[in-house]
Every structure is written in structure tokens, then in C-alpha cells.
């Protein structure tokens, strides 16, 4: 009688090696998620455009800064958040004027993007 144990073991090892190799290949063929092409939504582009055109990264001579960005719920609500930051010494009329200008310009934007909304969040910035 022949010993079938050795050829059977070799065949099982080859089969197992082939399966493991195939699994490794399928995982290796998927690129990392951060390397996948991404197309921003119209709302993401709008927030970026607003920040680039109207945002102010620093408090200017008038002590007012403006920052447009998306909230965690923005893609669901269509709302862009706007931080209107100002120093405690800034006159209330100047802050109100900036708020009115942001709302007026956003209403003009809504002619092109009627689904977009803005939420202005006023913040007092303490400087040393």
C-alpha cells in the first residue's frame, strides 16, 4: 500500500499558499482611501470660494475677522457657517455693518445657489 499522506499534505500546502497569495493580491490592489480622486461638492466649493473672496484670516485695523467653513451637518443642511470675530473694543455699529454686508452678499450668491444658507456666529476675541 502506498503512503498517500505526503502527496496530500503537499497538495494542501500548495492550495493554501495559492489562497493566501490571492487574498493578499486583492487587498494590495486597492489604493489607500486618501489617494482616491475626490470631487468636492458644490457646497464645499462655495465655502472655499467665500473664504477666499470674503474671508479675513486676521483681525484687521478695524478689529474684525471673518471665516467661512462647513459644519459637521453642512452637507445635510446646505448651511455654511461664518465666524464673525471682533475685539471687545470694536464698535457695535462696525460689527453690525459687517454682518449686514455678509448677509447681503450671501443673498446675491443665492441667485446662483438657492439651496445655500449662511449662519453667522459672532465671537469676541480676547487679545493680549
Backbone as XML, in Angstrom:
<?xml version="1.0"?>
<chain id="A" units="angstrom">
  <residue number="1" name="UNK">
    <atom name="N" x="0.816" y="-1.168" z="0.000"/>
    <atom name="CA" x="0.000" y="0.000" z="0.000"/>
    <atom name="C" x="0.881" y="1.261" z="0.000"/>
  </residue>
  <residue number="2" name="UNK">
    <atom name="N" x="0.440" y="2.171" z="-0.767"/>
    <atom name="CA" x="1.203" y="3.406" z="-0.916"/>
    <atom name="C" x="0.869" y="4.405" z="0.180"/>
  </residue>
  <residue number="3" name="UNK">
    <atom name="N" x="1.857" y="5.215" z="0.510"/>
    <atom name="CA" x="1.650" y="6.266" z="1.502"/>
    <atom name="C" x="1.086" y="7.503" z="0.791"/>
  </residue>
  <residue number="4" name="UNK">
    <atom name="N" x="-0.204" y="7.846" z="1.019"/>
    <atom name="CA" x="-0.842" y="9.000" z="0.376"/>
    <atom name="C" x="-0.766" y="10.254" z="1.236"/>
  </residue>
  <residue number="5" name="UNK">
    <atom name="N" x="-0.243" y="10.124" z="2.400"/>
    <atom name="CA" x="-0.187" y="11.268" z="3.312"/>
    <atom name="C" x="0.706" y="12.391" z="2.816"/>
  </residue>
  <residue number="6" name="UNK">
    <atom name="N" x="1.875" y="12.070" z="2.291"/>
    <atom name="CA" x="2.819" y="13.093" z="1.841"/>
    <atom name="C" x="2.297" y="13.864" z="0.626"/>
  </residue>
  <residue number="7" name="UNK">
    <atom name="N" x="1.818" y="13.209" z="-0.446"/>
    <atom name="CA" x="1.300" y="13.984" z="-1.578"/>
    <atom name="C" x="0.068" y="14.808" z="-1.190"/>
  </residue>
  <residue number="8" name="UNK">
    <atom name="N" x="-0.763" y="14.277" z="-0.321"/>
    <atom name="CA" x="-1.948" y="15.022" z="0.129"/>
    <atom name="C" x="-1.541" y="16.264" z="0.923"/>
  </residue>
  <residue number="9" name="UNK">
    <atom name="N" x="-0.528" y="16.144" z="1.751"/>
    <atom name="CA" x="-0.028" y="17.285" z="2.528"/>
    <atom name="C" x="0.556" y="18.346" z="1.600"/>
  </residue>
  <residue number="10" name="UNK">
    <atom name="N" x="1.306" y="17.898" z="0.585"/>
    <atom name="CA" x="1.892" y="18.845" z="-0.369"/>
    <atom name="C" x="0.797" y="19.560" z="-1.155"/>
  </residue>
  <residue number="11" name="UNK">
    <atom name="N" x="-0.219" y="18.828" z="-1.585"/>
    <atom name="CA" x="-1.318" y="19.437" z="-2.335"/>
    <atom name="C" x="-2.081" y="20.437" z="-1.470"/>
  </residue>
  <residue number="12" name="UNK">
    <atom name="N" x="-2.299" y="20.106" z="-0.200"/>
    <atom name="CA" x="-2.997" y="21.023" z="0.711"/>
    <atom name="C" x="-2.169" y="22.287" z="0.933"/>
  </residue>
  <residue number="13" name="UNK">
    <atom name="N" x="-0.857" y="22.133" z="1.059"/>
    <atom name="CA" x="0.017" y="23.291" z="1.268"/>
    <atom name="C" x="0.023" y="24.199" z="0.051"/>
  </residue>
  <residue number="14" name="UNK">
    <atom name="N" x="0.060" y="23.612" z="-1.146"/>
    <atom name="CA" x="0.034" y="24.406" z="-2.381"/>
    <atom name="C" x="-1.297" y="25.144" z="-2.497"/>
  </residue>
  <residue number="15" name="UNK">
    <atom name="N" x="-2.396" y="24.457" z="-2.220"/>
    <atom name="CA" x="-3.714" y="25.085" z="-2.274"/>
    <atom name="C" x="-3.824" y="26.232" z="-1.268"/>
  </residue>
  <residue number="16" name="UNK">
    <atom name="N" x="-3.377" y="26.001" z="-0.043"/>
    <atom name="CA" x="-3.423" y="27.039" z="0.993"/>
    <atom name="C" x="-2.546" y="28.232" z="0.600"/>
  </residue>
  <residue number="17" name="UNK">
    <atom name="N" x="-1.370" y="27.962" z="0.052"/>
    <atom name="CA" x="-0.491" y="29.043" z="-0.395"/>
    <atom name="C" x="-1.120" y="29.865" z="-1.504"/>
  </residue>
  <residue number="18" name="UNK">
    <atom name="N" x="-1.803" y="29.205" z="-2.431"/>
    <atom name="CA" x="-2.473" y="29.905" z="-3.526"/>
    <atom name="C" x="-3.585" y="30.796" z="-3.005"/>
  </residue>
  <residue number="19" name="UNK">
    <atom name="N" x="-4.369" y="30.286" z="-2.056"/>
    <atom name="CA" x="-5.464" y="31.073" z="-1.474"/>
    <atom name="C" x="-4.915" y="32.287" z="-0.732"/>
  </residue>
  <residue number="20" name="UNK">
    <atom name="N" x="-3.902" y="32.091" z="0.068"/>
    <atom name="CA" x="-3.312" y="33.218" z="0.819"/>
    <atom name="C" x="-2.728" y="34.249" z="-0.139"/>
  </residue>
  <residue number="21" name="UNK">
    <atom name="N" x="-2.058" y="33.787" z="-1.173"/>
    <atom name="CA" x="-1.494" y="34.715" z="-2.168"/>
    <atom name="C" x="-2.608" y="35.509" z="-2.857"/>
  </residue>
  <residue number="22" name="UNK">
    <atom name="N" x="-3.698" y="34.828" z="-3.223"/>
    <atom name="CA" x="-4.814" y="35.511" z="-3.893"/>
    <atom name="C" x="-5.443" y="36.552" z="-2.972"/>
  </residue>
  <residue number="23" name="UNK">
    <atom name="N" x="-5.613" y="36.211" z="-1.701"/>
    <atom name="CA" x="-6.172" y="37.193" z="-0.758"/>
    <atom name="C" x="-5.251" y="38.399" z="-0.606"/>
  </residue>
  <residue number="24" name="UNK">
    <atom name="N" x="-3.973" y="38.153" z="-0.537"/>
    <atom name="CA" x="-3.016" y="39.256" z="-0.432"/>
    <atom name="C" x="-3.040" y="40.150" z="-1.653"/>
  </residue>
  <residue number="25" name="UNK">
    <atom name="N" x="-3.223" y="39.580" z="-2.828"/>
    <atom name="CA" x="-3.270" y="40.360" z="-4.060"/>
    <atom name="C" x="-4.515" y="41.227" z="-4.128"/>
  </residue>
  <residue number="26" name="UNK">
    <atom name="N" x="-5.653" y="40.721" z="-3.674"/>
    <atom name="CA" x="-6.877" y="41.525" z="-3.749"/>
    <atom name="C" x="-6.788" y="42.711" z="-2.804"/>
  </residue>
  <residue number="27" name="UNK">
    <atom name="N" x="-6.165" y="42.531" z="-1.675"/>
    <atom name="CA" x="-6.024" y="43.653" z="-0.734"/>
    <atom name="C" x="-4.992" y="44.653" z="-1.222"/>
  </residue>
  <residue number="28" name="UNK">
    <atom name="N" x="-3.943" y="44.186" z="-1.842"/>
    <atom name="CA" x="-2.888" y="45.081" z="-2.309"/>
    <atom name="C" x="-3.350" y="45.907" z="-3.504"/>
  </residue>
  <residue number="29" name="UNK">
    <atom name="N" x="-4.339" y="45.432" z="-4.249"/>
    <atom name="CA" x="-4.755" y="46.163" z="-5.433"/>
    <atom name="C" x="-5.628" y="47.371" z="-5.101"/>
  </residue>
  <residue number="30" name="UNK">
    <atom name="N" x="-6.138" y="47.450" z="-3.900"/>
    <atom name="CA" x="-6.957" y="48.601" z="-3.502"/>
    <atom name="C" x="-6.047" y="49.734" z="-3.037"/>
  </residue>
  <residue number="31" name="UNK">
    <atom name="N" x="-6.132" y="50.895" z="-3.658"/>
    <atom name="CA" x="-5.296" y="52.013" z="-3.198"/>
    <atom name="C" x="-5.814" y="52.560" z="-1.874"/>
  </residue>
  <residue number="32" name="UNK">
    <atom name="N" x="-4.953" y="53.244" z="-1.187"/>
    <atom name="CA" x="-5.331" y="53.867" z="0.082"/>
    <atom name="C" x="-6.428" y="54.904" z="-0.166"/>
  </residue>
  <residue number="33" name="UNK">
    <atom name="N" x="-7.377" y="55.042" z="0.773"/>
    <atom name="CA" x="-8.505" y="55.971" z="0.555"/>
    <atom name="C" x="-8.068" y="57.410" z="0.290"/>
  </residue>
  <residue number="34" name="UNK">
    <atom name="N" x="-6.994" y="57.855" z="0.905"/>
    <atom name="CA" x="-6.561" y="59.245" z="0.705"/>
    <atom name="C" x="-5.927" y="59.460" z="-0.660"/>
  </residue>
  <residue number="35" name="UNK">
    <atom name="N" x="-5.658" y="58.373" z="-1.390"/>
    <atom name="CA" x="-5.125" y="58.505" z="-2.736"/>
    <atom name="C" x="-6.209" y="58.460" z="-3.804"/>
  </residue>
  <residue number="36" name="UNK">
    <atom name="N" x="-7.434" y="58.195" z="-3.393"/>
    <atom name="CA" x="-8.556" y="58.146" z="-4.324"/>
    <atom name="C" x="-8.888" y="59.564" z="-4.799"/>
  </residue>
  <residue number="37" name="UNK">
    <atom name="N" x="-9.248" y="59.740" z="-6.054"/>
    <atom name="CA" x="-9.676" y="61.063" z="-6.523"/>
    <atom name="C" x="-10.936" y="61.500" z="-5.766"/>
  </residue>
  <residue number="38" name="UNK">
    <atom name="N" x="-11.007" y="62.777" z="-5.451"/>
    <atom name="CA" x="-12.164" y="63.313" z="-4.726"/>
    <atom name="C" x="-12.669" y="64.545" z="-5.451"/>
  </residue>
  <residue number="39" name="UNK">
    <atom name="N" x="-13.957" y="64.581" z="-5.684"/>
    <atom name="CA" x="-14.571" y="65.750" z="-6.294"/>
    <atom name="C" x="-15.388" y="66.457" z="-5.219"/>
  </residue>
  <residue number="40" name="UNK">
    <atom name="N" x="-14.988" y="67.674" z="-4.844"/>
    <atom name="CA" x="-15.741" y="68.394" z="-3.814"/>
    <atom name="C" x="-17.171" y="68.680" z="-4.273"/>
  </residue>
  <residue number="41" name="UNK">
    <atom name="N" x="-18.069" y="68.768" z="-3.308"/>
    <atom name="CA" x="-19.455" y="69.113" z="-3.611"/>
    <atom name="C" x="-19.543" y="70.601" z="-3.938"/>
  </residue>
  <residue number="42" name="UNK">
    <atom name="N" x="-20.665" y="71.009" z="-4.490"/>
    <atom name="CA" x="-20.855" y="72.440" z="-4.795"/>
    <atom name="C" x="-20.829" y="73.267" z="-3.515"/>
  </residue>
  <residue number="43" name="UNK">
    <atom name="N" x="-21.339" y="72.717" z="-2.407"/>
    <atom name="CA" x="-21.326" y="73.440" z="-1.143"/>
    <atom name="C" x="-19.894" y="73.611" z="-0.631"/>
  </residue>
  <residue number="44" name="UNK">
    <atom name="N" x="-19.062" y="72.572" z="-0.765"/>
    <atom name="CA" x="-17.665" y="72.691" z="-0.351"/>
    <atom name="C" x="-16.936" y="73.738" z="-1.190"/>
  </residue>
  <residue number="45" name="UNK">
    <atom name="N" x="-17.192" y="73.748" z="-2.494"/>
    <atom name="CA" x="-16.584" y="74.772" z="-3.352"/>
    <atom name="C" x="-17.065" y="76.163" z="-2.972"/>
  </residue>
  <residue number="46" name="UNK">
    <atom name="N" x="-18.342" y="76.285" z="-2.655"/>
    <atom name="CA" x="-18.894" y="77.597" z="-2.296"/>
    <atom name="C" x="-18.264" y="78.108" z="-1.008"/>
  </residue>
  <residue number="47" name="UNK">
    <atom name="N" x="-18.119" y="77.245" z="-0.007"/>
    <atom name="CA" x="-17.483" y="77.663" z="1.247"/>
    <atom name="C" x="-16.038" y="78.081" z="1.011"/>
  </residue>
  <residue number="48" name="UNK">
    <atom name="N" x="-15.334" y="77.336" z="0.174"/>
    <atom name="CA" x="-13.951" y="77.686" z="-0.155"/>
    <atom name="C" x="-13.884" y="79.016" z="-0.897"/>
  </residue>
  <residue number="49" name="UNK">
    <atom name="N" x="-14.798" y="79.220" z="-1.826"/>
    <atom name="CA" x="-14.841" y="80.468" z="-2.583"/>
    <atom name="C" x="-15.149" y="81.647" z="-1.667"/>
  </residue>
  <residue number="50" name="UNK">
    <atom name="N" x="-16.112" y="81.465" z="-0.765"/>
    <atom name="CA" x="-16.462" y="82.552" z="0.169"/>
    <atom name="C" x="-15.267" y="82.915" z="1.042"/>
  </residue>
  <residue number="51" name="UNK">
    <atom name="N" x="-14.557" y="81.899" z="1.548"/>
    <atom name="CA" x="-13.406" y="82.185" z="2.395"/>
    <atom name="C" x="-12.311" y="82.886" z="1.606"/>
  </residue>
  <residue number="52" name="UNK">
    <atom name="N" x="-12.089" y="82.441" z="0.363"/>
    <atom name="CA" x="-11.034" y="83.052" z="-0.453"/>
    <atom name="C" x="-11.367" y="84.491" z="-0.842"/>
  </residue>
  <residue number="53" name="UNK">
    <atom name="N" x="-12.630" y="84.758" z="-1.160"/>
    <atom name="CA" x="-13.013" y="86.081" z="-1.662"/>
    <atom name="C" x="-13.378" y="87.068" z="-0.546"/>
  </residue>
  <residue number="54" name="UNK">
    <atom name="N" x="-14.010" y="86.580" z="0.515"/>
    <atom name="CA" x="-14.540" y="87.485" z="1.532"/>
    <atom name="C" x="-13.964" y="87.259" z="2.928"/>
  </residue>
  <residue number="55" name="UNK">
    <atom name="N" x="-13.270" y="86.142" z="3.125"/>
    <atom name="CA" x="-12.746" y="85.830" z="4.453"/>
    <atom name="C" x="-11.578" y="86.727" z="4.832"/>
  </residue>
  <residue number="56" name="UNK">
    <atom name="N" x="-11.415" y="86.876" z="6.127"/>
    <atom name="CA" x="-10.297" y="87.661" z="6.663"/>
    <atom name="C" x="-9.648" y="86.820" z="7.744"/>
  </residue>
  <residue number="57" name="UNK">
    <atom name="N" x="-8.432" y="86.358" z="7.501"/>
    <atom name="CA" x="-7.780" y="85.449" z="8.435"/>
    <atom name="C" x="-7.223" y="86.144" z="9.669"/>
  </residue>
  <residue number="58" name="UNK">
    <atom name="N" x="-7.069" y="87.442" z="9.588"/>
    <atom name="CA" x="-6.572" y="88.164" z="10.755"/>
    <atom name="C" x="-7.520" y="89.306" z="11.094"/>
  </residue>
  <residue number="59" name="UNK">
    <atom name="N" x="-7.395" y="89.785" z="12.292"/>
    <atom name="CA" x="-8.198" y="90.940" z="12.698"/>
    <atom name="C" x="-7.543" y="92.169" z="12.083"/>
  </residue>
  <residue number="60" name="UNK">
    <atom name="N" x="-8.242" y="92.823" z="11.218"/>
    <atom name="CA" x="-7.680" y="93.979" z="10.535"/>
    <atom name="C" x="-7.606" y="95.198" z="11.442"/>
  </residue>
  <residue number="61" name="UNK">
    <atom name="N" x="-7.379" y="96.327" z="10.823"/>
    <atom name="CA" x="-7.305" y="97.592" z="11.562"/>
    <atom name="C" x="-8.596" y="97.845" z="12.333"/>
  </residue>
  <residue number="62" name="UNK">
    <atom name="N" x="-9.703" y="97.377" z="11.767"/>
    <atom name="CA" x="-10.994" y="97.588" z="12.421"/>
    <atom name="C" x="-11.290" y="96.544" z="13.497"/>
  </residue>
  <residue number="63" name="UNK">
    <atom name="N" x="-10.388" y="95.554" z="13.670"/>
    <atom name="CA" x="-10.557" y="94.556" z="14.727"/>
    <atom name="C" x="-11.586" y="93.485" z="14.415"/>
  </residue>
  <residue number="64" name="UNK">
    <atom name="N" x="-11.850" y="93.243" z="13.115"/>
    <atom name="CA" x="-12.864" y="92.262" z="12.726"/>
    <atom name="C" x="-12.240" y="91.210" z="11.820"/>
  </residue>
  <residue number="65" name="UNK">
    <atom name="N" x="-12.582" y="89.946" z="12.075"/>
    <atom name="CA" x="-12.150" y="88.824" z="11.248"/>
    <atom name="C" x="-13.362" y="88.028" z="10.798"/>
  </residue>
  <residue number="66" name="UNK">
    <atom name="N" x="-13.287" y="87.457" z="9.597"/>
    <atom name="CA" x="-14.400" y="86.691" z="9.023"/>
    <atom name="C" x="-13.851" y="85.360" z="8.509"/>
  </residue>
  <residue number="67" name="UNK">
    <atom name="N" x="-14.504" y="84.254" z="8.905"/>
    <atom name="CA" x="-14.079" y="82.911" z="8.492"/>
    <atom name="C" x="-15.297" y="82.108" z="8.049"/>
  </residue>
  <residue number="68" name="UNK">
    <atom name="N" x="-15.269" y="81.627" z="6.812"/>
    <atom name="CA" x="-16.337" y="80.768" z="6.286"/>
    <atom name="C" x="-15.856" y="79.321" z="6.313"/>
  </residue>
  <residue number="69" name="UNK">
    <atom name="N" x="-16.721" y="78.416" z="6.749"/>
    <atom name="CA" x="-16.366" y="77.000" z="6.798"/>
    <atom name="C" x="-17.640" y="76.157" z="6.882"/>
  </residue>
  <residue number="70" name="UNK">
    <atom name="N" x="-17.470" y="74.842" z="6.746"/>
    <atom name="CA" x="-18.601" y="73.926" z="6.818"/>
    <atom name="C" x="-18.691" y="73.328" z="8.216"/>
  </residue>
  <residue number="71" name="UNK">
    <atom name="N" x="-19.907" y="73.168" z="8.689"/>
    <atom name="CA" x="-20.138" y="72.485" z="9.958"/>
    <atom name="C" x="-20.217" y="70.986" z="9.685"/>
  </residue>
  <residue number="72" name="UNK">
    <atom name="N" x="-20.235" y="70.166" z="10.726"/>
    <atom name="CA" x="-20.389" y="68.718" z="10.504"/>
    <atom name="C" x="-21.691" y="68.362" z="9.779"/>
  </residue>
  <residue number="73" name="UNK">
    <atom name="N" x="-22.739" y="69.172" z="9.933"/>
    <atom name="CA" x="-24.027" y="68.896" z="9.293"/>
    <atom name="C" x="-24.247" y="69.674" z="8.002"/>
  </residue>
  <residue number="74" name="UNK">
    <atom name="N" x="-23.262" y="70.382" z="7.532"/>
    <atom name="CA" x="-23.445" y="71.271" z="6.381"/>
    <atom name="C" x="-23.918" y="70.552" z="5.124"/>
  </residue>
  <residue number="75" name="UNK">
    <atom name="N" x="-23.373" y="69.381" z="4.856"/>
    <atom name="CA" x="-23.768" y="68.683" z="3.627"/>
    <atom name="C" x="-25.232" y="68.280" z="3.676"/>
  </residue>
  <residue number="76" name="UNK">
    <atom name="N" x="-25.760" y="68.068" z="4.880"/>
    <atom name="CA" x="-27.171" y="67.715" z="5.018"/>
    <atom name="C" x="-28.059" y="68.956" z="4.993"/>
  </residue>
  <residue number="77" name="UNK">
    <atom name="N" x="-27.606" y="70.035" z="5.627"/>
    <atom name="CA" x="-28.438" y="71.233" z="5.779"/>
    <atom name="C" x="-28.217" y="72.277" z="4.687"/>
  </residue>
  <residue number="78" name="UNK">
    <atom name="N" x="-27.084" y="72.233" z="3.979"/>
    <atom name="CA" x="-26.772" y="73.247" z="2.981"/>
    <atom name="C" x="-26.340" y="74.559" z="3.596"/>
  </residue>
  <residue number="79" name="UNK">
    <atom name="N" x="-25.863" y="74.505" z="4.838"/>
    <atom name="CA" x="-25.535" y="75.722" z="5.583"/>
    <atom name="C" x="-24.027" y="75.901" z="5.701"/>
  </residue>
  <residue number="80" name="UNK">
    <atom name="N" x="-23.566" y="77.097" z="5.382"/>
    <atom name="CA" x="-22.169" y="77.480" z="5.580"/>
    <atom name="C" x="-22.108" y="78.317" z="6.844"/>
  </residue>
  <residue number="81" name="UNK">
    <atom name="N" x="-21.174" y="77.985" z="7.711"/>
    <atom name="CA" x="-21.007" y="78.763" z="8.937"/>
    <atom name="C" x="-20.005" y="79.874" z="8.695"/>
  </residue>
  <residue number="82" name="UNK">
    <atom name="N" x="-20.248" y="80.987" z="9.357"/>
    <atom name="CA" x="-19.373" y="82.151" z="9.238"/>
    <atom name="C" x="-19.079" y="82.680" z="10.634"/>
  </residue>
  <residue number="83" name="UNK">
    <atom name="N" x="-17.825" y="82.589" z="11.042"/>
    <atom name="CA" x="-17.421" y="83.190" z="12.314"/>
    <atom name="C" x="-17.124" y="84.666" z="12.065"/>
  </residue>
  <residue number="84" name="UNK">
    <atom name="N" x="-17.833" y="85.517" z="12.764"/>
    <atom name="CA" x="-17.588" y="86.956" z="12.717"/>
    <atom name="C" x="-16.914" y="87.307" z="14.034"/>
  </residue>
  <residue number="85" name="UNK">
    <atom name="N" x="-15.593" y="87.410" z="13.996"/>
    <atom name="CA" x="-14.813" y="87.648" z="15.206"/>
    <atom name="C" x="-14.458" y="89.124" z="15.324"/>
  </residue>
  <residue number="86" name="UNK">
    <atom name="N" x="-14.477" y="89.603" z="16.545"/>
    <atom name="CA" x="-14.140" y="91.007" z="16.756"/>
    <atom name="C" x="-13.563" y="91.203" z="18.152"/>
  </residue>
  <residue number="87" name="UNK">
    <atom name="N" x="-12.767" y="92.248" z="18.279"/>
    <atom name="CA" x="-12.181" y="92.594" z="19.574"/>
    <atom name="C" x="-13.238" y="93.229" z="20.468"/>
  </residue>
  <residue number="88" name="UNK">
    <atom name="N" x="-13.051" y="93.156" z="21.778"/>
    <atom name="CA" x="-14.015" y="93.800" z="22.685"/>
    <atom name="C" x="-14.115" y="95.315" z="22.460"/>
  </residue>
  <residue number="89" name="UNK">
    <atom name="N" x="-13.054" y="95.911" z="21.953"/>
    <atom name="CA" x="-13.045" y="97.363" z="21.747"/>
    <atom name="C" x="-13.696" y="97.786" z="20.424"/>
  </residue>
  <residue number="90" name="UNK">
    <atom name="N" x="-14.086" y="96.832" z="19.598"/>
    <atom name="CA" x="-14.684" y="97.149" z="18.295"/>
    <atom name="C" x="-16.088" y="97.710" z="18.496"/>
  </residue>
  <residue number="91" name="UNK">
    <atom name="N" x="-16.400" y="98.752" z="17.762"/>
    <atom name="CA" x="-17.720" y="99.370" z="17.890"/>
    <atom name="C" x="-18.806" y="98.441" z="17.374"/>
  </residue>
  <residue number="92" name="UNK">
    <atom name="N" x="-19.935" y="98.429" z="18.064"/>
    <atom name="CA" x="-21.061" y="97.560" z="17.698"/>
    <atom name="C" x="-21.580" y="97.879" z="16.301"/>
  </residue>
  <residue number="93" name="UNK">
    <atom name="N" x="-21.541" y="99.148" z="15.911"/>
    <atom name="CA" x="-22.012" y="99.530" z="14.583"/>
    <atom name="C" x="-21.156" y="98.895" z="13.488"/>
  </residue>
  <residue number="94" name="UNK">
    <atom name="N" x="-19.850" y="98.811" z="13.723"/>
    <atom name="CA" x="-18.951" y="98.213" z="12.732"/>
    <atom name="C" x="-19.238" y="96.713" z="12.590"/>
  </residue>
  <residue number="95" name="UNK">
    <atom name="N" x="-19.473" y="96.046" z="13.720"/>
    <atom name="CA" x="-19.786" y="94.612" z="13.676"/>
    <atom name="C" x="-21.110" y="94.396" z="12.950"/>
  </residue>
  <residue number="96" name="UNK">
    <atom name="N" x="-22.096" y="95.233" z="13.245"/>
    <atom name="CA" x="-23.399" y="95.102" z="12.588"/>
    <atom name="C" x="-23.295" y="95.373" z="11.089"/>
  </residue>
  <residue number="97" name="UNK">
    <atom name="N" x="-22.472" y="96.340" z="10.716"/>
    <atom name="CA" x="-22.261" y="96.649" z="9.303"/>
    <atom name="C" x="-21.649" y="95.452" z="8.577"/>
  </residue>
  <residue number="98" name="UNK">
    <atom name="N" x="-20.642" y="94.811" z="9.195"/>
    <atom name="CA" x="-20.032" y="93.629" z="8.597"/>
    <atom name="C" x="-21.054" y="92.506" z="8.464"/>
  </residue>
  <residue number="99" name="UNK">
    <atom name="N" x="-21.860" y="92.291" z="9.492"/>
    <atom name="CA" x="-22.875" y="91.243" z="9.439"/>
    <atom name="C" x="-23.868" y="91.510" z="8.306"/>
  </residue>
  <residue number="100" name="UNK">
    <atom name="N" x="-24.315" y="92.751" z="8.193"/>
    <atom name="CA" x="-25.256" y="93.106" z="7.120"/>
    <atom name="C" x="-24.640" y="92.903" z="5.738"/>
  </residue>
  <residue number="101" name="UNK">
    <atom name="N" x="-23.356" y="93.247" z="5.592"/>
    <atom name="CA" x="-22.674" y="93.063" z="4.303"/>
    <atom name="C" x="-22.545" y="91.586" z="3.950"/>
  </residue>
  <residue number="102" name="UNK">
    <atom name="N" x="-22.235" y="90.754" z="4.936"/>
    <atom name="CA" x="-22.130" y="89.310" z="4.691"/>
    <atom name="C" x="-23.476" y="88.775" z="4.231"/>
  </residue>
  <residue number="103" name="UNK">
    <atom name="N" x="-24.549" y="89.164" z="4.907"/>
    <atom name="CA" x="-25.883" y="88.689" z="4.539"/>
    <atom name="C" x="-26.301" y="89.185" z="3.156"/>
  </residue>
  <residue number="104" name="UNK">
    <atom name="N" x="-25.976" y="90.440" z="2.841"/>
    <atom name="CA" x="-26.324" y="90.996" z="1.533"/>
    <atom name="C" x="-25.590" y="90.252" z="0.416"/>
  </residue>
  <residue number="105" name="UNK">
    <atom name="N" x="-24.269" y="90.034" z="0.608"/>
    <atom name="CA" x="-23.500" y="89.313" z="-0.413"/>
    <atom name="C" x="-23.966" y="87.861" z="-0.537"/>
  </residue>
  <residue number="106" name="UNK">
    <atom name="N" x="-24.369" y="87.271" z="0.578"/>
    <atom name="CA" x="-24.840" y="85.888" z="0.504"/>
    <atom name="C" x="-26.183" y="85.803" z="-0.215"/>
  </residue>
  <residue number="107" name="UNK">
    <atom name="N" x="-27.011" y="86.797" z="-0.046"/>
    <atom name="CA" x="-28.285" y="86.818" z="-0.787"/>
    <atom name="C" x="-28.028" y="86.902" z="-2.285"/>
  </residue>
  <residue number="108" name="UNK">
    <atom name="N" x="-27.011" y="87.648" z="-2.677"/>
    <atom name="CA" x="-26.648" y="87.709" z="-4.094"/>
    <atom name="C" x="-26.145" y="86.346" z="-4.566"/>
  </residue>
  <residue number="109" name="UNK">
    <atom name="N" x="-25.409" y="85.646" z="-3.721"/>
    <atom name="CA" x="-24.920" y="84.306" z="-4.046"/>
    <atom name="C" x="-26.072" y="83.330" z="-4.215"/>
  </residue>
  <residue number="110" name="UNK">
    <atom name="N" x="-27.137" y="83.532" z="-3.461"/>
    <atom name="CA" x="-28.289" y="82.627" z="-3.526"/>
    <atom name="C" x="-29.012" y="82.713" z="-4.869"/>
  </residue>
  <residue number="111" name="UNK">
    <atom name="N" x="-28.715" y="83.726" z="-5.671"/>
    <atom name="CA" x="-29.266" y="83.766" z="-7.023"/>
    <atom name="C" x="-28.738" y="82.581" z="-7.835"/>
  </residue>
  <residue number="112" name="UNK">
    <atom name="N" x="-27.474" y="82.221" z="-7.588"/>
    <atom name="CA" x="-26.860" y="81.086" z="-8.278"/>
    <atom name="C" x="-27.060" y="79.769" z="-7.538"/>
  </residue>
  <residue number="113" name="UNK">
    <atom name="N" x="-27.060" y="79.836" z="-6.211"/>
    <atom name="CA" x="-27.176" y="78.641" z="-5.373"/>
    <atom name="C" x="-28.342" y="78.820" z="-4.397"/>
  </residue>
  <residue number="114" name="UNK">
    <atom name="N" x="-29.568" y="78.647" z="-4.845"/>
    <atom name="CA" x="-30.723" y="78.921" z="-3.978"/>
    <atom name="C" x="-30.819" y="77.999" z="-2.768"/>
  </residue>
  <residue number="115" name="UNK">
    <atom name="N" x="-30.138" y="76.883" z="-2.784"/>
    <atom name="CA" x="-30.177" y="75.923" z="-1.678"/>
    <atom name="C" x="-29.209" y="76.294" z="-0.559"/>
  </residue>
  <residue number="116" name="UNK">
    <atom name="N" x="-28.279" y="77.211" z="-0.799"/>
    <atom name="CA" x="-27.240" y="77.540" z="0.182"/>
    <atom name="C" x="-27.762" y="78.531" z="1.218"/>
  </residue>
  <residue number="117" name="UNK">
    <atom name="N" x="-27.283" y="78.347" z="2.448"/>
    <atom name="CA" x="-27.635" y="79.265" z="3.533"/>
    <atom name="C" x="-26.374" y="79.600" z="4.329"/>
  </residue>
  <residue number="118" name="UNK">
    <atom name="N" x="-26.442" y="80.677" z="5.081"/>
    <atom name="CA" x="-25.313" y="81.070" z="5.919"/>
    <atom name="C" x="-25.796" y="81.242" z="7.356"/>
  </residue>
  <residue number="119" name="UNK">
    <atom name="N" x="-24.947" y="80.835" z="8.288"/>
    <atom name="CA" x="-25.216" y="81.035" z="9.712"/>
    <atom name="C" x="-24.048" y="81.823" z="10.270"/>
  </residue>
  <residue number="120" name="UNK">
    <atom name="N" x="-24.315" y="83.021" z="10.741"/>
    <atom name="CA" x="-23.261" y="83.882" z="11.274"/>
    <atom name="C" x="-23.161" y="83.665" z="12.776"/>
  </residue>
  <residue number="121" name="UNK">
    <atom name="N" x="-21.940" y="83.408" z="13.219"/>
    <atom name="CA" x="-21.681" y="83.175" z="14.639"/>
    <atom name="C" x="-20.733" y="84.286" z="15.107"/>
  </residue>
  <residue number="122" name="UNK">
    <atom name="N" x="-21.252" y="85.145" z="15.974"/>
    <atom name="CA" x="-20.419" y="86.256" z="16.481"/>
    <atom name="C" x="-19.582" y="85.778" z="17.653"/>
  </residue>
  <residue number="123" name="UNK">
    <atom name="N" x="-18.300" y="86.174" z="17.637"/>
    <atom name="CA" x="-17.381" y="85.772" z="18.691"/>
    <atom name="C" x="-16.510" y="86.956" z="19.101"/>
  </residue>
  <residue number="124" name="UNK">
    <atom name="N" x="-16.391" y="87.169" z="20.384"/>
    <atom name="CA" x="-15.486" y="88.192" z="20.886"/>
    <atom name="C" x="-14.123" y="87.550" z="21.068"/>
  </residue>
  <residue number="125" name="UNK">
    <atom name="N" x="-13.097" y="88.148" z="20.471"/>
    <atom name="CA" x="-11.739" y="87.621" z="20.552"/>
    <atom name="C" x="-10.969" y="88.443" z="21.558"/>
  </residue>
  <residue number="126" name="UNK">
    <atom name="N" x="-10.401" y="87.751" z="22.520"/>
    <atom name="CA" x="-9.584" y="88.444" z="23.524"/>
    <atom name="C" x="-8.145" y="88.407" z="23.082"/>
  </residue>
  <residue number="127" name="UNK">
    <atom name="N" x="-7.540" y="89.568" z="22.948"/>
    <atom name="CA" x="-6.129" y="89.662" z="22.560"/>
    <atom name="C" x="-5.346" y="90.177" z="23.739"/>
  </residue>
  <residue number="128" name="UNK">
    <atom name="N" x="-4.091" y="89.745" z="23.805"/>
    <atom name="CA" x="-3.239" y="90.180" z="24.931"/>
    <atom name="C" x="-2.519" y="91.441" z="24.630"/>
  </residue>
</chain>
